[in-house]
């Protein structure tokens, strides 16, 4: 089968790999349809690692995908050949203490598509996944929407974890696909005002069109001052989606006492710091977001019902032979890119 693999820093090659096969009765063989280029994929492309997860070349990346069922194991009941599905990239054991606590996203033996040492990625023609990772679209979502639901689910889960109440005010630092997903989910949940920031002017404008009540560029103004002028008491929730120290600091500054700081962005550095005086005096609650947990079905329903409109997030489309071009585009923030999708 055709696959796009990392072969070095900023190097990618189209190769032929053996087609995977069903080995367990609960396995599903999937013909991959659409793959989204995620920021974490780009981290591996640019640096060869995220934290302790280090790429051994050649490596198959990718985890945001939709697919069509090709074949199923003997005990599979949820899907059948020909079904279109969204793919949940996290494979949990369902038996460990974390899973039994309802924390499948921190499963003790969690394996994730496209993570070194766990599972090879989905930027290829076929993959095999457990039945419970295959969510049928029932004809209500396009294959592109089904793939988009993976990053959108993180926004949905973030807002669930933040305990956002109707009428709350929220600030989102970073207006890429995850920040925009948080924005969309927050509006659906009933946020009265949403403030967003980004260093790219086109993403500032994109956030406004996506529903932000205010959006600003921290390189062109004091975004903390601008937000606090509009919300003198501070916002209820701040989402850090950029993975930068400066956005953590800005998020803490705009929070009201008793506010909630959500950490979603992936940092290139192994350590970050917090202005502990502000954290302590304001009694800020810090919640770290580990991908998502049991939210994919809900995210899919929001899109299928029309409550969440996320199609516009896709700004560029490529074929698998153009995978390197797609990764370079996203890595360099060129041509107004928000979300790049690769079709197989």
N, C-alpha and C positions, 0 to 999 in steps of 0.2 A: 504494500500500500504506500501511497505517497504521504510524506511527512515533512514538516519544516522543523529542523533541529538547530539548537545553538551549537556553534563549533568554536567559539571564543568570544572575547569582549567585542560587542557590536558586530559579531559575525554570525551568519545564519545560512543554512544550506538546505536545498530540497533533496531529500534522499528517498530511497525505497526501503521500507521496513517490513518485516513479516506481519501479516494480518493476524490480529489476536483472535483467540477462539474461546468459546464457552468452556469453563472448567468446573464450575459449581452449578448445582441445580437452580440456584437463585440468580444466576448471572443473566445479563442481557447484552447481546452484541448490538452495538449501535453504529449506524452510518452517520458520521458527523456532518452537520449541515452548515452551521454558522458558528464562528468563534470570535469572541470579542477580545480586543487587545487591552489588557488590564495594566494598571500602573505597577502592580507587583511583577507581572511578566517583564515589564520594561526594566525594573530593578535588576532582575537576573540578566537581562540583555546588556545592560550598561556596566554592571559591577560584578556579575557572577555570583552574587550572594544576597541573601536577606538574613541578617543576624547569623545564626549558626547553620543556616541552610545554605550550603555551598555547592555550586554546580560542578559536576564531573562531566566533561565534554566527551562525546556529543550528548546533548540533552534535549528532550522533547518538552516544550513548555505549553502553557495554555490551560485555562480552567473554566472559562465562561463559554458555554456552548449549548446548542440545541442539536437534536439528532432525530433520525427516523429508526425505529426498531427493525433490525435485520433478522434476528433470531432470538429465541428465549430458551432458558433452561427448563427442565422438567417441572419444577415447582413454581414457576412464575405465573402469577394470576393477574397482576396489575396492568400489564401491557401485553400486546401481541404484535407480531410482525406487521409493519406498515404504519404503526402508530407514531405520531409526532410527539416528541417529549422535550421538556426542559430538563437539563441535567444538574442535579445537586452534586457539586464536586467533592464534598466531604464524605468520606466513608467512615462511619462510626461502628463500634462493635456491638452496641446496645446491651452489653453485659457488665461493663466495669462500673465502679462506684459513681463516676461522673455521669455516665449515661443513665444509670438508675436514679440519679438526682434530677434528671431532666436536662442535663448539661451535655448534650451530644456534641456540641461544638468544642468542648474541652475533653473529649474522650481520651482515656489513657493510651489508647493505641490508634488514635486518629490518623487517617491517611487522606491526603488531599491531592487532587489532580495537579500535575505540573510543579510539585514541590520536591526538590532533591531529597533522596532517601525515603520518599513516600510512594508516590505514584507518578508514572510518566504522564505528560500532558495530553491535551486533546487537539493539538494543532496537526491533525493527521486525518486520514479518511475513516478509520474505524477505532473504536475503543470498546472495552467491556466494563460494565458497571453493575453493581448489585441492583436488584429490582427496586429497592426502596429509594434509590437515587434517581429513578426515572419517573418524572412527573408528567402524565399525559396532558396535552394541551386541549384535547377534546374538540379540536377545530376552532377554538375561541381565540387563539393567539397565532400569529404568524411565526415562522421559525426564527426570524430576526428578533421579534418581541420575546420569544421564549429564551433566547440567549441573553437578551438585555435584562431579563428578570434576575439573573444572578447578581450583578452589581446593584440593581434596584433593591433587592432583598436586604442588602446591607443597610441601606438607608431606612427601610421599613423597620428592621430590627433595632437600629440605633434609636429611632424615635420611640419604639416600644420600651426599650431599656431606660430611656430618659424620663419616662413617666410624664411626658408632656400632657398637660391638661388644656381643655378648650379655653382659648383666650390668652394662653402663655405667649411670651415673646422669646424669640430664639435668634441667635447669631451663628452663622456658619462661615468658618474660615477655610477657604479653598472651594472653588466652584467648578471642579472637574466632575466626572460622572458620579462619584460618590457624594460629593457636596450637593450636586443637583438632585441626587436621589433622596438625600436628607431633606432638602428643600421641598420636594414634591410630597414626601411622606408627612412632613410637618404641616403643610397646608391642608392635607386630607384629614389629619388628626385634629385640626381646629386651631392651629397657631394664629394669633391675631395679627402679628407682625413678624416678618422674617427679614433679617439683615444678612447680607453676604459680602464676602471680599474675595479678591483674586488679583494676582500681579499681572495678569494678561487682560488687557482692555476688552478684547472680544468676548472673554468669558464673563467679565463684569456685565456686559450688555446681554449676553446669553441668559445670565441669571435673572436679570430684570424681566426678560421675555418669559422666563419659566415661572414667574410669580413672586420674585423677591420684591419686598416693599422698598428696599434701598439696597444699593450695591456700590462698593467702592474699591479703589486700587490703593493698597498701602504704600506703593512707591510714588504715588501722586497726591497723597494727603494723609492726614492723621485719622485713620479709620476708627480708632478707639474714641477720639474726641467727637468725631462725627456721629457715632452710634450713641454715645452718652448724651450728646446734645438732644437727641430725639428720645432717649430713654434715660432721664436723669437718675432714676432709681436702679438702673441696670436691667439686663435681660434675665429671664428665668433659666435659660439653657444656652450653652455655647458648645458648638461642635467643632472640633479641631480636625479638619480633613486634609490638611496640606502636608503633614509630617514634618513640620519645621518648629524650631525652638521659638521663633518670634511669634508664630501664630498661637502657640500655647500661652505665651505671655499676654498677648492681646485678648485671648479668650478669658483669661482670669480677670483682666482689668474690667471687661464689660459686664461681668456677672454681678447680679445683686447678691447681698448676703443671703446665704441659704441656697444659692443657685447650684446648678449641676454642670460640671465640665465633662463632656463626652470626648474621649480620645479614640479617633478612628484612623487617622493618617499613619502611613508606614514611614518611619524615620530611617534615614541612611546611617545615622550614628547609633551606637549601641546604648547611649545614655542620654537622657534629657533631664532638665531641672525645672523646679517649680518655685515661684516667689512665695516661699512658705509664710511670710508675714501676712500677705493678702489671703492666702488659702486658709490660714488659721483664724484670722480676724473675721473673715466673711463666713467661716464655717462652710467652705465649699465641698460638695460631694464630687469625687472623681470616679467616673465609670469608664473602664477600658472596654472597647468593643472587639471581640474576637470573631471576626467574620459575621456569622449569623447562626441562629439556633431556632429551628422549627418555624421559620417564617416564609419559606419559599412559596408554599401553597397560598398563603394570604397575599403575598406580593403578586402572584400570578392572577389571582382573582381581582385585585385592584386594577390591573392592566386590562384584563378581559372585560371587566364591567365598564371601562371607560373612565373610572374615577382617577386613575393615574395615566397621564399622557406622557410617555417617555420616548416615543418614536423619534422626536426631533433631536434627541441626544446623539443619534448616529449622524455624523457629518461626512464620513468617508467609508468607502467600501472597496475591498480588494479581493483578488483571487489568491489561492494559496501560493501560487508561483510568485506573487508580489509580497510575500510575508515580510521580507526584510525591509521593503519600501514602507510597509505599514508600521513596522516597529520604529524605523528611523523618523517617520513623520510624528509619531506620538512622543518619542524620546526628545525630539527637538521642538515640540509644540509649534509645528509649522502649519501654515495654510488654514488657520482657524480651527484646528482639530479639537473636538470634544471627545467623540467616541469613534474609533475605527473598528470596522468589522471585516472579517475574512470569511469568504464563502468558499466552500469546498464543492 
